[in-house]
Amino acid sequence: MAAAELAAAFSAFDVNGDGVISLEEFVAILTRSGEAGNARPMRRNEAEALFRSFDCDGNGVLSTEEFIRPWAVHLARNSLLSALDAVDAANGRENLMWKAQARVAVQAEAFAKALVDAPGDLPAPGTYASADVLYAALRPLAPDCPPPVRLLRSSWIKKRARQLRAAASPEERQALAMPRRQDLERTDPDAFMDEEELRARSAPDRTGSFITKKLALGALSYCWLTAEHPDPRGEQLVSLAAAIEAAEAGDQAFPGEAAFFIDFASLPQKGPGGRRTPAEAAAFSAALGNMQIWYSHPLVTAFIARSLPSGHEKVPRYEERGWTTCEASWAALAKPMSHYCWAPIIDVPQQGAVQEYRRPAPTTPAALARLVAGKRFTSKKSDLPMVIELNTRTILSLMRDTEKLEFAQCGWGDGEMEQLLEAASAPPSVLPLCRNLRKLWLFENHIGDDGVAALAKAALGGALSTLEDLHSDLKLKGNRIGDDGVQVLAAAMCGDGGEAGSLPSLKLLNLSSNRVGDFGAKALANAMASGAMPSLGLLYLGSNRIGDAGLCALASASASASGLEQLYLEHNQIGCTGVTALADAATKLGATCRDKALSPWADS
């Protein structure tokens, strides 16, 4: 919304012209429709609650600063709600749904922009950098209230799964199905892990010189099979236990005792009369409003159960549902992938099901809103607005805080790269939201020249401008990148039209184990010689197709690359001519080079 329009709105609320908005002035406008851009009249208690959310200093009046940005967010939210009404009115009719979903995407993008401009409306910076927000959800809201969330022990899950496997009849299995949280608290309180124990089990564990920072905590994303019980015969619980046991047996083993978020056992559920007590309802509401943390938080391992047990073919599938679509998307946003720790996302196949999991690229708030608007919910009218707002706030705040995006070994090709990068010139989208990004790791995928072209376009458009720390690096090792891709990337690094390079502070570039030949090496050499990469200290080009011509160009460019400390070229097609040229350049510069990188027999 334009600044002039927001100023006019402030003036409309400030009826007496004293420069501030009182509670009565605020309520008087909002309880009438069509004034100051407010299309929907509100009840007095709603208007008062909105006023309190705007009144940051609690002095009972709103200054211009307190009003302008939150009001823009409020109007953007209203526009989004109107777009969602059109989805509801379309009632699944394809021609109307397409238009309604497109409108949702437009309004979701406007809502995201309003939130970016009003950072106070987002979770506090650092929310996803520590476990504090997770631990807070395990504490009671008040002395007489239950905690919003309880976490199950993995040992209880595995024990109950063994009992289910041994059950001799369907009736036995039904009796052993997971109890609702309140029943389990009464019959088996030791089934839960408290905050103190979770903290103790999640202390950093040193593995060699690396420290595992993930919590001993998993979250299950799965389908409810009936409205009354998500897993009435315990089949999904058995599959989860099998996935946990497999993860515990891996090279980088999942903890032998861990806590688990499973909604039916973790959140207060309705009783036999279909109601919760007021205290349970308050705890449930608090948990629901923060549901995304269990799937999106980088310190939590997501267990994704995408396939259904046999006999449930008429139940909506995982990918057809709104909540599970969101949970899977949240899990894929920014969880780190590491050789030194267990997988951040673990597939939970049902017995006999073979369905390889492929981590999707993170998506923009607008794209996810459009996707989710077409999915199925138990109560779409109430759930869809909440889910889209959660989506938007989650993506914005998580990407704002992240310093490293690790999408290694995801099986990604050019399509995922384009999804990640192609919209980068039209904020708000994923990469421009990463204000603190220092590392982008994309190694050991199937990325080719088209994917690198998308990366180059994003870099040229400024989407990677946050890679400015002298410890920043770009890892593209083990892909399918050839000369064409490297030439486009090198051109982007040189900038456009004589401007400064797009990554002037890049410290490390790893293109090992690709398909780079002499033309690609020459393009990198030209970029180095032009001064486009003055901070580049480490250049990895091993296991490519570089010959003497490419190495000679790199050797010549090294005179201009004063910051270059190490150049790795093992396992290429380099002969004595190339090695001699590089050795001569190193001698002239007085540089020290790694012997293996220069050995002609290592490159034959």
C-alpha positions in Angstrom: 0.0 0.0 0.0 1.4 3.4 -0.9 2.7 5.7 1.8 0.2 8.4 0.8 -2.7 6.0 1.3 -1.5 4.9 4.7 -1.0 8.5 5.8 -4.6 9.2 4.6 -5.8 6.2 6.6 -4.1 7.6 9.7 -5.8 11.0 9.2 -9.2 9.2 8.9 -8.7 7.5 12.2 -7.3 10.6 14.0 -10.7 12.3 14.1 -9.8 15.1 16.5 -6.5 15.8 14.7 -4.3 15.6 17.8 -1.6 13.5 16.0 -2.4 10.2 17.7 -5.3 7.7 17.5 -7.2 6.9 20.7 -8.9 3.6 21.4 -12.3 5.1 20.8 -11.3 6.6 17.5 -9.9 3.3 16.4 -12.9 1.3 17.4 -15.4 3.7 15.9 -13.9 3.3 12.5 -13.4 -0.5 12.6 -16.9 -1.2 13.7 -18.2 0.5 10.6 -17.6 -0.8 7.1 -16.1 0.9 4.1 -14.0 3.5 6.1 -10.2 4.0 6.0 -9.9 1.0 3.6 -11.6 -1.4 6.1 -14.0 -3.4 4.1 -15.3 -5.6 6.9 -16.9 -4.2 10.1 -15.4 -5.7 13.3 -17.0 -6.5 16.6 -15.8 -4.2 19.4 -13.8 -6.8 21.2 -12.0 -7.7 18.0 -11.2 -4.0 17.3 -9.9 -3.6 20.9 -7.7 -6.6 20.5 -6.3 -5.2 17.2 -5.6 -1.9 18.9 -3.7 -3.5 21.7 -1.6 -5.4 19.1 -0.7 -2.1 17.5 0.0 -0.3 20.7 3.6 -1.4 21.2 4.5 0.9 24.1 1.1 0.3 25.9 0.4 4.1 26.4 -3.2 3.8 25.2 -2.8 5.8 21.9 -1.3 5.0 18.5 1.5 7.1 17.0 2.1 7.3 13.3 4.9 4.7 13.6 2.7 2.3 15.6 -0.1 2.6 13.1 1.3 2.7 9.6 3.0 -0.6 9.1 0.7 -2.8 11.2 -2.3 -1.2 9.3 -0.8 -2.2 6.0 -0.4 -5.8 7.3 -4.0 -5.7 8.5 -5.3 -4.6 5.1 -3.2 -7.1 3.2 -4.5 -9.8 5.4 -8.1 -8.7 4.7 -7.4 -8.8 1.0 -6.0 -12.3 1.3 -9.1 -13.4 3.3 -11.3 -12.0 0.5 -9.3 -14.0 -2.1 -9.7 -17.2 0.1 -13.5 -16.6 0.1 -13.3 -16.9 -3.7 -11.7 -20.3 -3.2 -14.5 -21.4 -0.9 -17.1 -20.1 -3.4 -15.5 -22.0 -6.3 -16.3 -25.2 -4.5 -13.9 -27.3 -6.5 -15.1 -26.2 -10.0 -11.9 -26.2 -12.1 -12.5 -23.1 -14.1 -13.3 -21.0 -11.1 -10.6 -22.6 -8.9 -7.8 -21.7 -11.3 -8.8 -18.0 -11.1 -9.3 -18.1 -7.4 -5.9 -19.8 -6.7 -4.2 -17.2 -8.9 -5.8 -14.4 -6.9 -4.7 -16.1 -3.7 -1.1 -16.1 -4.9 -1.2 -12.4 -5.8 -2.7 -11.4 -2.4 -0.3 -13.8 -0.5 2.6 -12.0 -2.1 1.2 -8.7 -1.1 0.7 -9.9 2.4 4.3 -11.2 2.5 5.6 -7.8 1.4 3.6 -6.1 4.1 5.1 -8.4 6.7 8.6 -7.8 5.4 8.0 -4.0 5.7 6.7 -4.5 9.2 9.3 -6.8 10.8 7.6 -6.5 14.3 4.8 -8.7 12.9 7.2 -11.6 12.4 8.7 -14.0 15.0 11.7 -12.4 16.7 15.1 -12.8 14.9 16.9 -15.9 16.0 13.6 -17.9 16.6 14.9 -20.7 14.3 18.6 -20.4 15.5 18.0 -21.9 18.9 15.8 -24.5 20.5 14.2 -22.0 22.9 10.9 -21.8 21.0 10.6 -25.6 21.1 11.3 -25.8 24.8 8.8 -23.0 25.5 6.0 -25.0 23.9 6.5 -27.8 26.5 5.8 -25.4 29.5 2.2 -24.7 30.9 0.7 -21.5 29.8 -0.5 -20.9 33.4 -0.4 -22.9 36.7 -3.8 -24.5 36.0 -3.3 -25.1 32.3 -1.6 -28.1 30.6 1.4 -27.5 28.4 0.5 -26.9 24.8 2.7 -29.8 23.7 3.9 -33.1 25.1 6.5 -35.3 23.4 6.5 -39.0 23.2 9.5 -41.2 23.9 10.8 -43.1 20.9 11.3 -46.1 23.3 7.5 -46.1 24.0 6.8 -45.9 20.2 9.1 -48.9 19.6 7.6 -50.9 22.5 4.0 -50.3 21.4 5.0 -51.3 17.8 6.3 -54.6 19.1 3.0 -55.2 20.9 1.1 -54.4 17.7 3.1 -56.7 15.6 2.4 -59.5 18.1 -1.3 -58.8 18.3 -3.3 -61.8 17.2 -6.6 -60.1 16.1 -7.9 -56.8 14.7 -9.5 -56.2 18.1 -6.2 -56.5 19.9 -4.6 -54.1 17.4 -7.4 -51.6 17.9 -7.0 -51.8 21.7 -3.2 -51.1 21.2 -3.7 -48.1 18.9 -2.1 -44.9 20.1 -4.1 -43.3 22.9 -5.1 -39.7 22.8 -2.8 -37.5 24.8 -5.0 -37.0 27.9 -5.6 -40.8 28.2 -1.9 -41.5 27.9 -1.0 -38.9 30.5 -3.4 -40.7 32.9 -2.4 -44.3 32.1 1.3 -44.1 31.3 2.8 -40.7 32.2 6.3 -42.1 31.7 5.6 -42.3 27.9 6.4 -38.6 27.7 9.8 -36.9 27.8 10.0 -33.6 29.6 12.0 -30.5 28.8 14.8 -31.3 31.2 15.5 -34.7 29.8 15.3 -33.5 26.2 17.9 -30.8 27.0 20.2 -33.4 28.5 19.8 -35.8 25.6 20.3 -33.0 23.0 23.7 -31.7 24.4 26.2 -31.3 21.5 28.0 -34.5 20.7 31.5 -34.3 19.3 32.2 -36.5 16.3 35.9 -36.1 15.4 36.3 -32.4 14.9 32.6 -31.8 14.1 29.8 -31.1 16.5 26.3 -32.5 16.1 23.8 -29.7 16.9 20.5 -31.3 16.1 18.1 -32.2 18.9 17.2 -35.7 19.9 13.7 -34.8 18.6 11.6 -35.9 15.7 8.2 -34.8 14.3 5.9 -37.1 12.4 3.9 -35.8 9.4 1.2 -38.3 8.4 -2.4 -38.7 7.3 -5.3 -39.1 9.7 -7.1 -42.3 8.5 -10.4 -41.5 10.2 -12.0 -38.4 11.8 -12.0 -40.1 15.2 -8.6 -41.6 15.2 -5.6 -41.1 12.9 -4.4 -44.7 13.1 -7.1 -47.0 14.4 -5.2 -50.2 13.8 -1.7 -48.9 14.7 -0.3 -49.5 11.2 1.3 -46.1 10.9 2.8 -46.4 14.4 4.5 -49.7 13.4 5.9 -48.1 10.2 7.2 -45.1 12.3 8.9 -47.5 14.7 10.6 -49.3 11.8 11.8 -46.0 10.3 13.2 -45.0 13.7 15.0 -48.3 14.2 16.5 -48.0 10.6 17.7 -44.5 11.4 19.3 -45.7 14.6 21.2 -48.3 12.7 22.6 -45.9 10.1 26.2 -44.7 9.8 25.3 -41.4 11.5 22.9 -42.9 13.9 19.7 -41.2 15.1 19.7 -41.1 18.9 18.6 -44.4 20.7 16.2 -42.4 22.9 14.5 -39.4 21.4 11.4 -37.3 21.8 8.7 -37.2 19.2 5.9 -34.8 18.2 2.9 -36.7 17.0 -0.2 -34.5 17.0 -2.7 -37.1 18.4 -0.5 -37.8 21.4 1.2 -34.5 21.7 -1.8 -32.0 21.6 -4.9 -32.0 23.8 -7.6 -33.9 21.9 -11.4 -33.7 22.1 -13.0 -36.0 24.7 -15.8 -38.5 24.0 -18.3 -35.7 24.0 -16.4 -34.0 21.2 -15.2 -31.1 23.4 -12.1 -29.9 25.2 -12.1 -28.3 28.6 -11.4 -24.6 28.6 -7.8 -25.2 29.7 -7.3 -27.8 27.1 -8.8 -25.6 24.4 -6.4 -22.8 25.4 -3.4 -25.1 25.2 -4.5 -26.6 21.9 -5.0 -23.1 20.4 -1.5 -22.0 21.5 0.0 -25.2 20.0 -2.0 -24.8 16.7 -0.8 -21.2 16.2 2.8 -22.4 16.4 2.4 -25.7 14.7 5.0 -25.0 12.0 8.0 -25.1 14.4 7.9 -28.8 14.8 8.4 -29.4 11.1 10.4 -26.4 10.0 12.9 -25.9 12.8 16.4 -26.8 11.6 17.2 -28.7 14.8 14.2 -31.1 14.5 14.2 -34.2 12.3 11.1 -34.6 10.2 9.7 -38.1 9.6 7.4 -38.0 6.6 4.8 -40.8 6.1 3.6 -40.2 2.6 2.1 -43.6 1.8 -1.1 -45.0 3.2 -1.6 -48.4 4.8 -3.4 -51.0 2.6 -7.1 -50.9 2.9 -7.3 -47.1 3.0 -7.4 -46.4 -0.8 -10.5 -44.2 -0.4 -8.8 -41.9 2.1 -7.3 -38.7 0.6 -3.6 -39.2 -0.1 -0.8 -37.3 1.6 -0.2 -35.0 -1.4 -3.9 -34.2 -1.6 -4.2 -32.7 1.9 -3.5 -29.2 3.0 -1.9 -29.8 6.4 0.5 -32.5 5.1 1.4 -30.4 2.1 2.4 -27.6 4.4 4.3 -29.9 6.8 6.3 -31.4 4.0 7.1 -27.9 2.6 8.1 -26.6 6.1 10.4 -29.5 6.6 12.1 -28.9 3.2 12.8 -25.2 3.8 16.2 -25.0 5.5 17.1 -28.2 7.4 20.9 -28.7 7.0 22.3 -31.8 5.3 25.5 -33.1 6.8 27.8 -36.1 6.3 28.4 -36.0 10.1 24.8 -36.3 11.3 21.7 -38.3 10.5 19.4 -37.2 7.7 17.3 -34.1 8.4 14.2 -35.6 6.7 13.5 -39.3 7.0 10.9 -41.2 4.9 8.4 -43.5 6.6 7.3 -46.0 4.0 4.3 -48.3 4.9 4.9 -52.0 4.7 5.5 -53.1 1.2 5.5 -49.6 -0.2 8.5 -48.3 -2.2 8.3 -44.6 -2.7 11.7 -42.8 -2.9 11.7 -39.4 -1.1 13.1 -36.5 -3.0 13.4 -33.3 -1.1 11.6 -30.4 -3.0 13.1 -27.0 -3.4 11.8 -24.4 -1.0 9.0 -22.4 -2.4 7.9 -18.8 -2.1 4.9 -17.7 0.2 2.8 -16.9 -2.9 3.5 -20.2 -4.7 2.8 -22.2 -1.6 -0.4 -20.3 -0.9 -1.6 -21.0 -4.4 -0.8 -24.7 -4.0 -2.4 -25.1 -0.6 -5.6 -23.3 -1.7 -6.3 -26.3 -3.9 -5.8 -28.9 -1.2 -8.3 -30.7 1.1 -8.9 -29.8 4.7 -11.3 -31.1 7.3 -12.6 -27.6 7.7 -11.2 -25.5 4.8 -13.0 -22.3 5.7 -11.3 -22.1 9.1 -8.0 -24.0 8.4 -7.0 -22.4 5.1 -6.6 -18.8 6.3 -4.6 -19.9 9.3 -2.4 -22.2 7.3 -1.5 -19.6 4.6 -0.7 -17.1 7.3 1.5 -19.6 9.1 3.2 -20.5 5.8 4.0 -16.9 5.0 5.3 -16.0 8.5 7.3 -19.3 8.6 9.0 -18.8 5.2 9.8 -15.1 5.9 11.2 -15.6 9.4 13.1 -18.8 8.7 14.8 -17.5 5.5 15.5 -14.2 7.2 17.5 -16.0 10.0 19.3 -18.7 8.0 23.0 -18.3 7.3 23.5 -21.5 5.4 21.3 -23.3 2.8 22.4 -26.9 2.4 20.7 -28.7 -0.4 23.4 -31.3 -1.0 22.6 -34.8 -2.2 18.9 -34.0 -2.8 18.8 -35.5 -6.3 18.0 -32.0 -7.7 18.2 -31.2 -11.3 17.7 -28.1 -13.3 14.0 -28.0 -12.5 14.6 -27.6 -8.7 17.3 -25.0 -9.4 14.9 -23.0 -11.5 12.2 -23.3 -8.8 14.7 -22.1 -6.1 16.2 -19.3 -8.2 14.1 -18.3 -11.2 11.7 -16.0 -9.2 14.6 -14.4 -7.4 14.2 -11.1 -9.4 10.6 -10.6 -8.0 10.7 -10.3 -4.2 9.4 -11.5 -1.8 10.8 -14.9 -2.8 13.1 -17.3 -1.2 16.7 -16.1 -1.9 16.1 -12.4 -1.5 14.6 -13.2 1.9 17.9 -14.7 3.0 19.4 -11.5 4.4 22.1 -13.3 6.3 23.0 -16.0 3.8 26.7 -16.9 3.9 26.9 -20.4 2.4 25.0 -22.0 -0.5 25.7 -25.7 -0.8 24.4 -27.6 -3.8 26.9 -30.3 -4.3 26.3 -33.9 -5.4 23.1 -33.3 -7.2 22.2 -33.6 -10.9 22.4 -29.9 -11.7 23.4 -29.1 -15.3 24.0 -26.0 -17.4 20.5 -24.7 -17.3 20.4 -24.9 -13.5 23.7 -23.0 -13.3 22.3 -20.4 -15.7 19.4 -19.9 -13.2 22.0 -19.4 -10.5 23.9 -16.9 -12.7 20.8 -15.0 -13.4 20.0 -14.8 -9.7 23.5 -13.7 -8.9 23.4 -11.0 -11.6 20.1 -9.8 -10.2 21.5 -9.3 -6.7 19.8 -12.3 -5.1 23.1 -13.7 -3.8 24.4 -10.3 -2.6 24.4 -11.6 1.0 27.2 -13.9 0.1 29.5 -11.1 1.2 31.2 -12.5 4.3 34.9 -13.5 3.7 34.0 -17.0 4.9 31.2 -17.4 2.3 31.3 -20.2 -0.2 29.5 -21.7 -3.1 29.7 -25.5 -3.4 28.6 -27.1 -6.7 30.8 -30.2 -6.6 29.5 -33.4 -8.1 27.0 -32.1 -10.5 26.7 -32.2 -14.3 27.9 -28.7 -15.0 29.8 -28.2 -18.3 31.5 -25.4 -20.1 28.3 -23.6 -21.1 27.1 -23.4 -17.5 30.5 -22.2 -16.2 30.8 -19.6 -18.9 27.4 -18.1 -17.9 28.3 -18.2 -14.2 31.7 -16.5 -14.9 30.0 -13.8 -16.9 27.5 -13.2 -14.1 30.4 -12.9 -11.6 32.0 -10.2 -13.8 28.8 -8.2 -13.5 26.7 -6.6 -16.2 27.7 -3.7 -18.4 31.0 -3.0 -16.7 29.6 -3.0 -13.1 31.3 -4.6 -10.2 31.1 -8.4 -10.0 28.1 -10.0 -8.4 30.0 -12.0 -5.9 33.1 -9.9 -5.1 33.6 -11.4 -1.6 33.3 -15.0 -2.5 36.0 -17.0 -0.7 35.5 -20.5 -2.0 34.2 -21.9 -5.2 33.9 -25.7 -5.6 33.2 -27.1 -9.1 35.0 -30.4 -8.7 33.6 -33.6 -10.2 31.7 -31.8 -13.0 32.1 -31.7 -16.8 34.2 -28.5 -17.0 36.6 -28.3 -19.9 39.0 -25.8 -21.3 36.4 -23.3 -22.4 34.9 -23.2 -18.8 38.4 -22.9 -17.3 39.2 -20.0 -19.6 35.9 -18.3 -18.6 36.9 -18.6 -15.0 40.4 -17.3 -15.8 38.9 -14.3 -17.5 36.7 -13.5 -14.5 39.7 -13.8 -12.2 41.9 -11.6 -14.5 39.1 -8.9 -14.6 39.2 -8.6 -10.8 35.6 -9.9 -10.5 36.6 -12.3 -7.7 39.2 -10.5 -5.6 38.5 -12.4 -2.5 38.6 -15.9 -4.0 41.1 -17.9 -2.0 40.1 -21.5 -2.8 39.2 -22.8 -6.3 38.3 -26.5 -6.6 38.4 -27.8 -10.2 39.5 -31.4 -9.7 37.9 -34.4 -11.6 36.8 -32.4 -14.6 37.9 -32.3 -18.2 40.4 -29.5 -18.1 43.5 -29.7 -20.4 46.6 -27.7 -20.9 44.9 -24.8 -22.6 42.5 -24.3 -19.7 45.3 -24.6 -17.2 47.5 -22.2 -19.0 44.7 -19.6 -18.9 44.2 -20.2 -15.2 48.0 -19.9 -14.6 48.1 -16.6 -16.5 45.1 -15.3 -14.5 46.6 -16.2 -11.2 48.8 -13.1 -11.5 45.7 -11.0 -11.1 44.1 -13.2 -8.4 46.2 -11.9 -5.5 43.9 -13.6 -2.9 44.1 -17.1 -4.5 45.7 -19.5 -2.0 45.0 -22.9 -3.3 44.0 -24.3 -6.7 42.9 -27.9 -6.9 43.2 -29.6 -10.3 43.8 -33.3 -9.6 42.3 -35.8 -12.0 41.9 -33.7 -15.1 43.6 -34.1 -18.5 46.6 -31.9 -17.8 50.0 -32.6 -19.3 53.5 -31.2 -18.7 52.8 -28.0 -20.6 50.0 -27.0 -18.3 51.8 -28.0 -15.2 54.9 -26.0 -16.3 52.8 -22.9 -16.9 51.2 -23.1 -13.5 54.5 -23.8 -11.7 56.1 -20.8 -13.5 53.2 -18.6 -12.3 53.5 -19.9 -8.8 57.2 -19.2 -8.8 56.7 -15.6 -10.0 54.1 -15.0 -7.3 56.1 -16.7 -4.6 53.0 -18.8 -3.9 52.9 -22.3 -2.4 50.7 -24.8 -4.1 49.5 -28.2 -3.2 51.7 -30.8 -4.8 48.9 -33.2 -5.7 47.1 -30.5 -7.6 50.2 -30.0 -9.8 51.3 -33.6 -10.4 51.0 -34.5 -14.1 50.5 -38.2 -13.3 47.5 -37.4 -11.1 45.8 -35.8 -14.1 46.5 -38.4 -16.7 
